[in-house]
Amino acid sequence: MFLFYLKHSRRGPTSINKNMSPSEDRHLLAISVVADDLSSGDRKKVIYLCGGLVADSSVDRVRETLRYKVDNDGDPRLFIMSVLWQLGRYDILRKLYKVGRNDIEQQIHIYGQVLPRFRVLMVTISDDLAMTDVEQIKFLLSKTLTREKIENSKTFLDVVIELEKLDSVSPERVEIVEECLHHIGRLDLVKKVTAYKMSVQTPGRHLIQQQSSIAEATSHVRPWDTAVTSERGPPPRLSCRAAATEQKYTQHFAASVKMSLPVCREPSSRVQLEQYNFTAIPRGVCVIFDCVGKDGEMLSKVFEALHFKVLLHSMLGADEIFAALRDISKHRENHRGDAFVCCIISRSMANNFLGTSVRGSGLSMDSVRHLLLPDSCPMLAGKPKLFFIQSYDIPEFDHLGRRECQEGYLETDGCHSQPMYNYIPKEADIFWSQCWTDERQLQQKQHHSVYLKALADGLSKAQRWKMGLLDVHTEVNEAIYDHNKRNPEANYRCEVKHTLRKHLYV
C-alpha cells in the first residue's frame, strides 16, 4: 500500500537510503503519504506543531520537517500518529497504522503527549474558532499587528504565528490570547488557556518542556525555522548565532529537495489556488426541495451548521421546483457567498424529477443545471455548485402521465432522455451526486435515506476534520456498500460526476 502511494505522489517520494533499516523505511514512507494527503491548512498546522513559524507549508517542507522530527524523536511511530490524531485525520491513521481514534488516544494516555502542549493548545483554539471570531480578534489586535499582517492572516493560527514572531505570545506568555478570547465571549476557550497557564506554572516535567522550547528558539534553528515574509518591518529577533545558522539550514534544505527556496517572498499564488475559497459568512445559499416529506429538516440543520443560508421547500410539484430555482437564480444577493448547494429529494422517472406531480414527465436534470450556469447566473461563475439528489425510482408504466411533456421548462428531449449513467456535467465547477432507490421504500413509516444520512454524517465530520468533499463521498459510498450487503432488497445506487477544478474542503 505504501508503494502505491509513493508511486502516485504528486511531488515525488522522500528519498530512501538503501542502508536504512526496515523500520526507518516505514517511517519515511509514512511521512511521504502524510505530506501528500494533507490539505494546505493541515500542512501549516504540522509545521507549527513541529516548532516552525514559516510561511512555506509546501509538501516538500512538511516532508523535511517530519523527517527531522522523526530522526530526533524517541518513538517515530507515536510521533506521526500523534500529529495525525491532533489534526483529526483518523482516515490516514487507519490507512497507515490500522488503528482507530480510541487506540491512539489510549497510547497517548499511556505514553504522554509528545507534541508541545502550548502549540497543541493554539491549534485546538484555531480549530474551534469561527471566521467571525477570528475577524473580531484581528480587530482587537489592529494596534499590535501591522495592517498587512492582519489582512494576510486568514485563521487564528496565522494570527498566533505573527504574535509569536513579535514575542507577544510564547509558551510562557499567553495573556494576550486569553484577553482576546474573553473580549469576544469565548469563555469556553478562556478556561482552556487558564488551565494551561496553571499547568505550566507547576514545577516538574512542564519546566523541562519550557526550557526545551526556549533552547530551540535561540540556538538550534531547524530547517523549518526560517520566517519567509514580505513585511517591511523589522525581522524576528534572532541571536547572531541563530542568524548565521538560519542561512546555513536554508541553503541545506533548498539543496536537499532540489528546488529554489524563495527568500523574502510569500508562497506563490499557484499554491494558494489549490483549493476553492470557502470562508464567506454565510458560505452561500443552500436550497433544499423535500418532495417526499423525509430528511429535508435533517439536511437543513447540517447546512446551517456549515454556515449556509438555507432555503427549505417542502412538497412542491415539478413546475414549482423549476419556478423556485429560477427565482433564486435571479436574485444576486443569493450568490454573494463562495458556493451554491442544491438538494433535491423527489420521486423520479428516468432522468426527470417528478416532485409531487402525478402527471407529466417531470423536470429534467439538465433544466436544473442550466439555471445555475454562468450564462443564467453570472454571480456563480467560478464558484463550486454542489448538487445532492435522492431519487426514488418510479417505473415508467406506473406513472400516470408519462407521455405528457410539459412545454416551457422541459428540454426538448424530456420524454426521451438518456440513461442516467450517461449524464455528465459539462461545465466547470459542478459537483453532481445522485442516489437512486426504489420508490416503494417510502411506504415504510420510519424510512430515512441511507444516502442522505451518510452524507449528513460525512459533512458534519468533514467540518470537524477539514476533509475534502471527495473524501466525504468516499465515506458515503462505503456506507451505501455496507447497507446494500446487509439489505439487498433495499438497494441504493450512487453516482458522482464533477468538473471541480480545485480541492474543496468543507
PyMOL commands that set and color helices and strands:
alter all, ss='L'
color gray80, all
select helices_A, chain A and resi 2-7+22-37+40-49+59-71+76-87+90-97+101-111+117-128+131-140+147-152+156-165+175-183+187-200+205-218+240-256+269-272+296-305+318-330+332-335+365-370+378-380+396-398+414-416+420-422+439-443+450-465+469-486+488-490
alter helices_A, ss='H'
color red, helices_A
select strands_A, chain A and resi 284-290+309-314+339-349+352-355+363-364+385-393+430-438+492-498
alter strands_A, ss='S'
color yellow, strands_A
deselect
rebuild
show_as cartoon
